[in-house]
Amino acid sequence: MTYTWEDLAGRALGRQLPERPADVAGMIEAVGPVQSQTARSPFLGLAARFPGVTREAVSAAYETGAVVRGSTIRGTVHTATPEQYAALGAATRIGQRTAWQRLLRLERSTLEDLWADVEGFATAWRTVDELQAHLRQWLLDHEGRDETTGSQGGRYLAFGHGGLVRRPANGDWAGQGAPVYRTLRPTVPATPADAVRMHLRCHGPASRHDLAWWSGLGLRVVDEVLDGLGLVGEAGPDGRTYLDLPDPPAPRTLADVRLLPEFDALMCGYDPPARDRFAEPAHLRRLWGGANGLVLPPLLVDGRITGYWRATGSAKRRPLEVVWFAGTRRPRKAELDAPVGALEAGLGITVTGVGVTRERA
């Protein structure tokens, strides 16, 4: 067979909208790690998929360690279960190795030496400044020089190898407060193959390009992993081969409206040229900020991304604006009742009014 974009979307939705698990950790386990540069994204993403999820429930899962947050693949922040986080960390340490070595130019020691030392230092919660100072001193002690001085990337190297998790130093988990970091010891060994299997289980079918983009692993590494898994692929609408795990869930269609978070997996789970399964390229270009790297939170109508929404500010009571793109189906006011309720529960806010407008291309 040859997949169409509709086929691929339906199969992905079968995983991204499963039967409701018992708790927040089970939800993350089912749908996969949630990209969390915007701290509210896990709250919104789970609420959109499992209406009734509350801000308090997600915060409690963070507090107990049932789910964790930290910097991993592609230099992004993700929320995951500890087991998923270990898989992300394994991919991070391979996918970013070349860039780290190019910047640090280690000659007397290895990246493994550095990462082990950082993890030993961060057995207690550490600020970014403390981690960066420790990194610089380690480089001076072991290499005789510090290549990170004046480098913004060097700041990230102090906490971004996938072995540390973060929490807000003040404020709450849904806010953008300054973080502190601590080592997360993996409960089980993990490899890049675990990350590839996780992506296919939560987002498949996927091409080798999807897997490489999402994980930050090079195509060569992805190909080696896929060869070991021995999966059978099918042709896709773009000429690429799309692979899947055996016995995937049944495809799913939607006939409703959902308010998704920034950097949602329906966009960020796939190589940019292959995001047509959920949106038109012109619409994706409109959603992505470009210069500042931010993205507008997407509006999902009948399983397609057809606009965006805003409920800006930090007040407990705020208005909601829903914008749909010309040439797509207009969401009806009555269809917004359920997603607005999910948004209110997930963020712990009250929506004071809803405006629906069309944006011309």
C-alpha positions as a Markdown table, in Angstrom:
| # | Residue | x | y | z |
|---|---|---|---|---|
| 1 | Met | 0.0 | 0.0 | 0.0 |
| 2 | Thr | 1.0 | 3.7 | -0.2 |
| 3 | Tyr | 0.1 | 6.0 | 2.7 |
| 4 | Thr | -1.7 | 9.2 | 2.0 |
| 5 | Trp | -1.3 | 12.2 | 4.4 |
| 6 | Glu | -4.7 | 11.4 | 5.7 |
| 7 | Asp | -3.6 | 7.8 | 6.4 |
| 8 | Leu | -0.6 | 9.0 | 8.4 |
| 9 | Ala | -2.7 | 11.5 | 10.3 |
| 10 | Gly | -5.3 | 8.9 | 11.3 |
| 11 | Arg | -2.7 | 6.5 | 12.5 |
| 12 | Ala | -0.9 | 9.2 | 14.5 |
| 13 | Leu | -4.2 | 10.3 | 16.1 |
| 14 | Gly | -4.9 | 6.7 | 17.1 |
| 15 | Arg | -1.8 | 7.1 | 19.4 |
| 16 | Gln | -2.1 | 10.7 | 20.4 |
| 17 | Leu | -5.7 | 10.3 | 21.5 |
| 18 | Pro | -5.8 | 7.0 | 23.3 |
| 19 | Glu | -8.2 | 5.7 | 25.9 |
| 20 | Arg | -7.7 | 7.8 | 29.1 |
| 21 | Pro | -5.0 | 6.4 | 31.3 |
| 22 | Ala | -5.5 | 6.4 | 35.1 |
| 23 | Asp | -3.1 | 9.2 | 36.0 |
| 24 | Val | -0.9 | 11.9 | 34.5 |
| 25 | Ala | 2.2 | 9.7 | 34.3 |
| 26 | Gly | 0.2 | 7.2 | 32.3 |
| 27 | Met | -1.0 | 9.9 | 30.0 |
| 28 | Ile | 2.6 | 11.0 | 29.3 |
| 29 | Glu | 3.6 | 7.4 | 28.9 |
| 30 | Ala | 0.8 | 6.9 | 26.3 |
| 31 | Val | 1.3 | 10.0 | 24.2 |
| 32 | Gly | 5.0 | 10.5 | 24.6 |
| 33 | Pro | 7.3 | 13.3 | 26.0 |
| 34 | Val | 5.8 | 16.8 | 25.7 |
| 35 | Gln | 8.0 | 19.6 | 24.4 |
| 36 | Ser | 8.0 | 22.1 | 27.2 |
| 37 | Gln | 9.9 | 25.3 | 26.3 |
| 38 | Thr | 6.7 | 26.9 | 27.2 |
| 39 | Ala | 6.0 | 25.7 | 30.8 |
| 40 | Arg | 2.3 | 25.6 | 30.2 |
| 41 | Ser | 2.5 | 23.2 | 27.3 |
| 42 | Pro | 2.2 | 19.9 | 29.2 |
| 43 | Phe | -0.8 | 21.3 | 31.1 |
| 44 | Leu | -2.5 | 22.3 | 27.8 |
| 45 | Gly | -1.4 | 19.3 | 25.8 |
| 46 | Leu | -2.8 | 16.8 | 28.3 |
| 47 | Ala | -6.0 | 18.8 | 28.8 |
| 48 | Ala | -6.6 | 18.9 | 25.0 |
| 49 | Arg | -6.2 | 15.1 | 24.8 |
| 50 | Phe | -7.8 | 14.1 | 28.0 |
| 51 | Pro | -10.5 | 16.7 | 28.9 |
| 52 | Gly | -10.8 | 17.2 | 32.7 |
| 53 | Val | -7.1 | 17.0 | 33.5 |
| 54 | Thr | -6.4 | 19.8 | 36.0 |
| 55 | Arg | -3.6 | 22.1 | 36.7 |
| 56 | Glu | -3.4 | 20.6 | 40.2 |
| 57 | Ala | -3.1 | 17.0 | 38.9 |
| 58 | Val | -0.2 | 17.9 | 36.5 |
| 59 | Ser | 1.6 | 19.9 | 39.2 |
| 60 | Ala | 1.3 | 17.0 | 41.6 |
| 61 | Ala | 2.8 | 14.6 | 39.1 |
| 62 | Tyr | 5.8 | 16.9 | 38.8 |
| 63 | Glu | 6.1 | 17.3 | 42.6 |
| 64 | Thr | 6.1 | 13.5 | 43.3 |
| 65 | Gly | 8.6 | 12.9 | 40.4 |
| 66 | Ala | 6.0 | 10.8 | 38.5 |
| 67 | Val | 6.9 | 13.0 | 35.6 |
| 68 | Val | 10.1 | 15.2 | 35.1 |
| 69 | Arg | 11.2 | 18.1 | 33.0 |
| 70 | Gly | 14.6 | 18.9 | 31.6 |
| 71 | Ser | 16.8 | 19.8 | 28.6 |
| 72 | Thr | 17.3 | 17.0 | 26.2 |
| 73 | Ile | 17.0 | 16.2 | 22.4 |
| 74 | Arg | 17.7 | 19.1 | 20.0 |
| 75 | Gly | 18.5 | 21.4 | 22.9 |
| 76 | Thr | 14.8 | 21.5 | 23.8 |
| 77 | Val | 12.9 | 21.1 | 27.1 |
| 78 | His | 10.7 | 18.0 | 27.5 |
| 79 | Thr | 8.3 | 16.6 | 30.1 |
| 80 | Ala | 8.5 | 12.8 | 30.4 |
| 81 | Thr | 8.3 | 9.9 | 32.7 |
| 82 | Pro | 11.6 | 9.1 | 34.3 |
| 83 | Glu | 11.9 | 6.0 | 32.0 |
| 84 | Gln | 11.2 | 8.1 | 28.9 |
| 85 | Tyr | 13.6 | 10.8 | 30.1 |
| 86 | Ala | 16.4 | 8.2 | 30.2 |
| 87 | Ala | 15.7 | 7.3 | 26.6 |
| 88 | Leu | 15.8 | 11.0 | 25.6 |
| 89 | Gly | 19.1 | 11.4 | 27.5 |
| 90 | Ala | 20.6 | 8.5 | 25.6 |
| 91 | Ala | 19.7 | 10.1 | 22.3 |
| 92 | Thr | 20.9 | 13.5 | 23.5 |
| 93 | Arg | 24.4 | 12.3 | 24.4 |
| 94 | Ile | 24.8 | 10.8 | 20.9 |
| 95 | Gly | 22.9 | 13.4 | 18.8 |
| 96 | Gln | 24.7 | 16.4 | 20.3 |
| 97 | Arg | 28.1 | 14.8 | 20.8 |
| 98 | Thr | 29.7 | 16.4 | 17.7 |
| 99 | Ala | 28.5 | 19.9 | 18.5 |
| 100 | Trp | 29.7 | 19.6 | 22.1 |
| 101 | Gln | 33.1 | 18.3 | 21.1 |
| 102 | Arg | 33.5 | 21.0 | 18.4 |
| 103 | Leu | 32.8 | 23.8 | 21.0 |
| 104 | Leu | 34.8 | 22.3 | 24.0 |
| 105 | Arg | 37.7 | 20.8 | 22.0 |
| 106 | Leu | 38.5 | 18.3 | 24.7 |
| 107 | Glu | 42.0 | 16.9 | 24.4 |
| 108 | Arg | 42.8 | 15.4 | 27.8 |
| 109 | Ser | 39.4 | 14.1 | 28.9 |
| 110 | Thr | 36.1 | 12.9 | 27.4 |
| 111 | Leu | 32.6 | 14.1 | 27.3 |
| 112 | Glu | 31.7 | 11.1 | 29.5 |
| 113 | Asp | 34.1 | 12.4 | 32.1 |
| 114 | Leu | 32.5 | 15.9 | 32.0 |
| 115 | Trp | 28.9 | 14.6 | 32.2 |
| 116 | Ala | 29.7 | 12.3 | 35.1 |
| 117 | Asp | 31.3 | 15.2 | 37.0 |
| 118 | Val | 28.3 | 17.5 | 36.4 |
| 119 | Glu | 26.0 | 14.8 | 37.6 |
| 120 | Gly | 28.1 | 14.3 | 40.7 |
| 121 | Phe | 28.0 | 18.0 | 41.4 |
| 122 | Ala | 24.2 | 18.2 | 40.8 |
| 123 | Thr | 23.1 | 15.6 | 43.4 |
| 124 | Ala | 21.5 | 18.6 | 45.1 |
| 125 | Trp | 19.5 | 21.3 | 43.3 |
| 126 | Arg | 21.8 | 23.8 | 41.5 |
| 127 | Thr | 21.2 | 27.1 | 39.8 |
| 128 | Val | 22.3 | 27.7 | 36.2 |
| 129 | Asp | 25.0 | 30.0 | 37.5 |
| 130 | Glu | 26.3 | 27.4 | 39.9 |
| 131 | Leu | 26.4 | 24.8 | 37.1 |
| 132 | Gln | 28.1 | 27.1 | 34.7 |
| 133 | Ala | 30.7 | 28.1 | 37.2 |
| 134 | His | 31.3 | 24.4 | 38.0 |
| 135 | Leu | 31.7 | 23.6 | 34.2 |
| 136 | Arg | 34.2 | 26.4 | 33.7 |
| 137 | Gln | 36.3 | 25.3 | 36.7 |
| 138 | Trp | 36.2 | 21.7 | 35.5 |
| 139 | Leu | 37.5 | 22.8 | 32.0 |
| 140 | Leu | 40.3 | 24.8 | 33.6 |
| 141 | Asp | 41.3 | 22.0 | 35.9 |
| 142 | His | 41.1 | 19.2 | 33.2 |
| 143 | Glu | 41.9 | 21.0 | 29.9 |
| 144 | Gly | 43.8 | 24.1 | 31.1 |
| 145 | Arg | 41.3 | 26.4 | 29.3 |
| 146 | Asp | 37.7 | 27.3 | 29.1 |
| 147 | Glu | 36.1 | 27.5 | 25.6 |
| 148 | Thr | 32.7 | 28.5 | 26.9 |
| 149 | Thr | 33.5 | 32.0 | 28.1 |
| 150 | Gly | 31.2 | 34.5 | 26.4 |
| 151 | Ser | 29.3 | 31.7 | 24.6 |
| 152 | Gln | 25.6 | 31.4 | 25.1 |
| 153 | Gly | 25.9 | 27.8 | 24.0 |
| 154 | Gly | 28.4 | 27.2 | 26.8 |
| 155 | Arg | 25.7 | 28.1 | 29.3 |
| 156 | Tyr | 23.5 | 25.4 | 27.9 |
| 157 | Leu | 26.4 | 22.8 | 28.2 |
| 158 | Ala | 26.2 | 23.2 | 32.0 |
| 159 | Phe | 22.8 | 21.4 | 32.1 |
| 160 | Gly | 21.8 | 20.2 | 28.7 |
| 161 | His | 23.2 | 16.7 | 28.2 |
| 162 | Gly | 20.0 | 14.9 | 29.3 |
| 163 | Gly | 21.2 | 13.8 | 32.7 |
| 164 | Leu | 19.7 | 16.6 | 34.8 |
| 165 | Val | 16.0 | 17.5 | 35.4 |
| 166 | Arg | 14.7 | 20.9 | 36.4 |
| 167 | Arg | 12.1 | 22.5 | 38.6 |
| 168 | Pro | 11.0 | 26.1 | 39.2 |
| 169 | Ala | 13.1 | 27.8 | 41.8 |
| 170 | Asn | 10.1 | 30.0 | 42.5 |
| 171 | Gly | 6.5 | 30.2 | 41.3 |
| 172 | Asp | 4.7 | 27.1 | 40.0 |
| 173 | Trp | 5.2 | 24.4 | 37.3 |
| 174 | Ala | 3.0 | 26.2 | 34.8 |
| 175 | Gly | 5.0 | 29.4 | 35.0 |
| 176 | Gln | 8.2 | 30.6 | 33.3 |
| 177 | Gly | 10.2 | 31.1 | 36.5 |
| 178 | Ala | 13.9 | 30.5 | 36.8 |
| 179 | Pro | 14.8 | 26.8 | 37.1 |
| 180 | Val | 17.2 | 24.8 | 39.3 |
| 181 | Tyr | 18.6 | 21.5 | 38.2 |
| 182 | Arg | 19.4 | 18.1 | 39.8 |
| 183 | Thr | 20.7 | 14.8 | 38.5 |
| 184 | Leu | 18.2 | 12.1 | 37.6 |
| 185 | Arg | 19.7 | 8.7 | 37.9 |
| 186 | Pro | 18.1 | 6.3 | 35.3 |
| 187 | Thr | 16.2 | 3.5 | 36.8 |
| 188 | Val | 17.0 | 1.3 | 33.8 |
| 189 | Pro | 19.7 | 1.5 | 31.2 |
| 190 | Ala | 18.5 | 3.2 | 28.0 |
| 191 | Thr | 19.8 | 3.5 | 24.4 |
| 192 | Pro | 18.9 | 5.5 | 21.3 |
| 193 | Ala | 16.9 | 2.5 | 20.1 |
| 194 | Asp | 14.6 | 3.1 | 23.1 |
| 195 | Ala | 14.0 | 6.6 | 21.9 |
| 196 | Val | 13.3 | 5.5 | 18.3 |
| 197 | Arg | 10.8 | 2.8 | 19.6 |
| 198 | Met | 9.1 | 5.4 | 21.8 |
| 199 | His | 8.6 | 7.8 | 18.9 |
| 200 | Leu | 7.1 | 5.1 | 16.7 |
| 201 | Arg | 4.8 | 3.9 | 19.5 |
| 202 | Cys | 3.6 | 7.4 | 20.2 |
| 203 | His | 3.8 | 9.2 | 16.9 |
| 204 | Gly | 4.2 | 6.6 | 14.1 |
| 205 | Pro | 4.2 | 5.8 | 11.3 |
| 206 | Ala | 7.4 | 7.8 | 10.8 |
| 207 | Ser | 10.1 | 8.1 | 8.2 |
| 208 | Arg | 13.8 | 8.0 | 9.0 |
| 209 | His | 13.9 | 11.7 | 8.5 |
| 210 | Asp | 11.1 | 12.2 | 11.0 |
| 211 | Leu | 13.0 | 10.1 | 13.5 |
| 212 | Ala | 16.3 | 11.9 | 12.9 |
| 213 | Trp | 14.7 | 15.4 | 13.2 |
| 214 | Trp | 12.8 | 14.6 | 16.4 |
| 215 | Ser | 15.5 | 12.8 | 18.2 |
| 216 | Gly | 18.5 | 14.9 | 17.0 |
| 217 | Leu | 20.2 | 11.8 | 15.9 |
| 218 | Gly | 21.9 | 11.8 | 12.5 |
| 219 | Leu | 20.4 | 9.7 | 9.7 |
| 220 | Arg | 23.3 | 7.3 | 9.9 |
| 221 | Val | 22.6 | 6.5 | 13.6 |
| 222 | Val | 18.8 | 6.2 | 12.9 |
| 223 | Asp | 19.5 | 3.8 | 10.0 |
| 224 | Glu | 21.6 | 1.6 | 12.3 |
| 225 | Val | 18.9 | 1.5 | 14.9 |
| 226 | Leu | 16.2 | 0.8 | 12.3 |
| 227 | Asp | 18.3 | -2.0 | 10.8 |
| 228 | Gly | 18.5 | -3.6 | 14.2 |
| 229 | Leu | 14.7 | -3.3 | 14.7 |
| 230 | Gly | 14.0 | -5.0 | 11.4 |
| 231 | Leu | 10.8 | -3.0 | 10.7 |
| 232 | Val | 8.9 | -3.2 | 7.5 |
| 233 | Gly | 7.9 | 0.2 | 5.9 |
| 234 | Glu | 5.4 | 1.5 | 3.4 |
| 235 | Ala | 5.7 | 4.2 | 0.8 |
| 236 | Gly | 4.3 | 7.6 | 1.8 |
| 237 | Pro | 2.9 | 10.5 | -0.2 |
| 238 | Asp | 6.2 | 12.3 | -0.3 |
| 239 | Gly | 8.2 | 9.3 | -1.7 |
| 240 | Arg | 9.7 | 8.5 | 1.7 |
| 241 | Thr | 9.3 | 5.1 | 3.5 |
| 242 | Tyr | 7.2 | 5.2 | 6.7 |
| 243 | Leu | 7.9 | 2.6 | 9.3 |
| 244 | Asp | 5.8 | 1.4 | 12.2 |
| 245 | Leu | 5.9 | -1.1 | 15.1 |
| 246 | Pro | 3.9 | -4.3 | 14.9 |
| 247 | Asp | 0.3 | -4.2 | 16.0 |
| 248 | Pro | -0.3 | -0.4 | 16.1 |
| 249 | Pro | -3.5 | 1.0 | 17.4 |
| 250 | Ala | -6.4 | 1.5 | 15.0 |
| 251 | Pro | -6.5 | 4.8 | 13.1 |
| 252 | Arg | -8.7 | 7.6 | 14.4 |
| 253 | Thr | -10.6 | 10.5 | 12.9 |
| 254 | Leu | -11.8 | 13.6 | 14.7 |
| 255 | Ala | -14.9 | 15.7 | 14.3 |
| 256 | Asp | -14.3 | 18.3 | 17.0 |
| 257 | Val | -12.2 | 21.3 | 18.0 |
| 258 | Arg | -9.1 | 21.2 | 20.3 |
| 259 | Leu | -6.9 | 24.0 | 21.6 |
| 260 | Leu | -3.3 | 22.7 | 21.4 |
| 261 | Pro | -0.2 | 24.1 | 23.1 |
| 262 | Glu | 2.8 | 25.7 | 21.5 |
| 263 | Phe | 5.3 | 23.2 | 20.1 |
| 264 | Asp | 2.6 | 20.4 | 20.1 |
| 265 | Ala | 3.7 | 17.0 | 18.9 |
| 266 | Leu | 1.3 | 17.1 | 16.0 |
| 267 | Met | 3.8 | 19.6 | 14.5 |
| 268 | Cys | 7.1 | 19.0 | 16.3 |
| 269 | Gly | 7.0 | 15.2 | 16.2 |
| 270 | Tyr | 7.9 | 15.2 | 12.5 |
| 271 | Asp | 10.5 | 16.5 | 10.0 |
| 272 | Pro | 9.3 | 20.0 | 8.8 |
| 273 | Pro | 8.7 | 18.9 | 5.2 |
| 274 | Ala | 6.5 | 16.1 | 6.4 |
| 275 | Arg | 4.1 | 18.0 | 8.6 |
| 276 | Asp | 1.5 | 18.1 | 5.9 |
| 277 | Arg | -0.2 | 15.2 | 7.6 |
| 278 | Phe | -1.7 | 17.8 | 10.0 |
| 279 | Ala | -1.5 | 21.2 | 8.4 |
| 280 | Glu | -0.9 | 23.1 | 5.1 |
| 281 | Pro | 2.6 | 24.4 | 4.7 |
| 282 | Ala | 1.4 | 28.0 | 4.4 |
| 283 | His | -0.5 | 27.6 | 7.7 |
| 284 | Leu | 2.6 | 26.2 | 9.5 |
| 285 | Arg | 4.7 | 29.2 | 8.2 |
| 286 | Arg | 2.1 | 31.5 | 9.8 |
| 287 | Leu | 2.2 | 29.7 | 13.1 |
| 288 | Trp | 5.9 | 29.7 | 13.4 |
| 289 | Gly | 7.4 | 33.0 | 14.6 |
| 290 | Gly | 10.6 | 32.6 | 12.7 |
| 291 | Ala | 12.7 | 35.4 | 14.1 |
| 292 | Asn | 12.1 | 34.6 | 17.8 |
| 293 | Gly | 11.6 | 30.9 | 17.4 |
| 294 | Leu | 8.2 | 30.9 | 19.0 |
| 295 | Val | 5.1 | 29.4 | 17.7 |
| 296 | Leu | 1.4 | 30.3 | 18.0 |
| 297 | Pro | -0.7 | 27.7 | 19.9 |
| 298 | Pro | -2.5 | 25.7 | 17.2 |
| 299 | Leu | -6.2 | 25.3 | 16.7 |
| 300 | Leu | -7.1 | 21.7 | 15.7 |
| 301 | Val | -10.4 | 21.3 | 13.8 |
| 302 | Asp | -11.5 | 17.9 | 12.6 |
| 303 | Gly | -7.9 | 16.6 | 13.0 |
| 304 | Arg | -6.3 | 19.4 | 11.0 |
| 305 | Ile | -4.4 | 22.5 | 12.3 |
| 306 | Thr | -6.4 | 25.3 | 10.8 |
| 307 | Gly | -5.6 | 28.4 | 13.0 |
| 308 | Tyr | -4.5 | 29.5 | 16.4 |
| 309 | Trp | -5.7 | 30.9 | 19.6 |
| 310 | Arg | -4.7 | 33.3 | 22.3 |
| 311 | Ala | -5.5 | 33.7 | 26.0 |
| 312 | Thr | -2.6 | 36.0 | 26.9 |
| 313 | Gly | -1.7 | 37.4 | 30.2 |
| 314 | Ser | -1.3 | 36.0 | 33.7 |
| 315 | Ala | -4.6 | 37.0 | 35.2 |
| 316 | Lys | -6.9 | 34.2 | 36.5 |
| 317 | Arg | -9.7 | 35.7 | 34.4 |
| 318 | Arg | -8.9 | 36.5 | 30.7 |
| 319 | Pro | -10.6 | 36.5 | 27.3 |
| 320 | Leu | -9.9 | 33.9 | 24.6 |
| 321 | Glu | -9.4 | 34.7 | 20.9 |
| 322 | Val | -9.7 | 31.9 | 18.3 |
| 323 | Val | -8.5 | 32.7 | 14.8 |
| 324 | Trp | -9.2 | 30.4 | 11.8 |
| 325 | Phe | -7.5 | 30.6 | 8.5 |
| 326 | Ala | -9.4 | 31.6 | 5.3 |
| 327 | Gly | -10.3 | 28.5 | 3.3 |
| 328 | Thr | -10.7 | 26.2 | 6.3 |
| 329 | Arg | -13.8 | 25.3 | 8.3 |
| 330 | Arg | -14.9 | 27.9 | 10.8 |
| 331 | Pro | -15.2 | 26.5 | 14.3 |
| 332 | Arg | -18.7 | 27.0 | 15.7 |
| 333 | Lys | -19.2 | 28.7 | 19.0 |
| 334 | Ala | -20.9 | 25.6 | 20.5 |
| 335 | Glu | -17.9 | 23.4 | 19.5 |
| 336 | Leu | -15.7 | 25.6 | 21.6 |
| 337 | Asp | -17.5 | 24.9 | 24.9 |
| 338 | Ala | -15.6 | 21.6 | 25.6 |
| 339 | Pro | -12.1 | 22.8 | 24.6 |
| 340 | Val | -12.6 | 26.1 | 26.6 |
| 341 | Gly | -13.5 | 24.0 | 29.6 |
| 342 | Ala | -10.4 | 21.8 | 29.1 |
| 343 | Leu | -8.3 | 25.0 | 28.8 |
| 344 | Glu | -9.8 | 26.4 | 32.0 |
| 345 | Ala | -9.1 | 23.2 | 33.9 |
| 346 | Gly | -5.6 | 22.7 | 32.5 |
| 347 | Leu | -4.5 | 26.2 | 33.3 |
| 348 | Gly | -6.7 | 26.9 | 36.3 |
| 349 | Ile | -8.1 | 30.1 | 34.7 |
| 350 | Thr | -11.6 | 31.4 | 33.9 |
| 351 | Val | -12.3 | 32.4 | 30.3 |
| 352 | Thr | -14.4 | 35.6 | 30.4 |
| 353 | Gly | -15.4 | 35.6 | 26.7 |
| 354 | Val | -14.6 | 33.9 | 23.4 |
| 355 | Gly | -14.0 | 35.7 | 20.1 |
| 356 | Val | -13.8 | 33.9 | 16.8 |
| 357 | Thr | -12.3 | 35.7 | 13.8 |
| 358 | Arg | -11.0 | 34.7 | 10.4 |
| 359 | Glu | -7.4 | 35.5 | 9.2 |
| 360 | Arg | -7.0 | 36.0 | 5.5 |
| 361 | Ala | -4.0 | 34.3 | 3.9 |
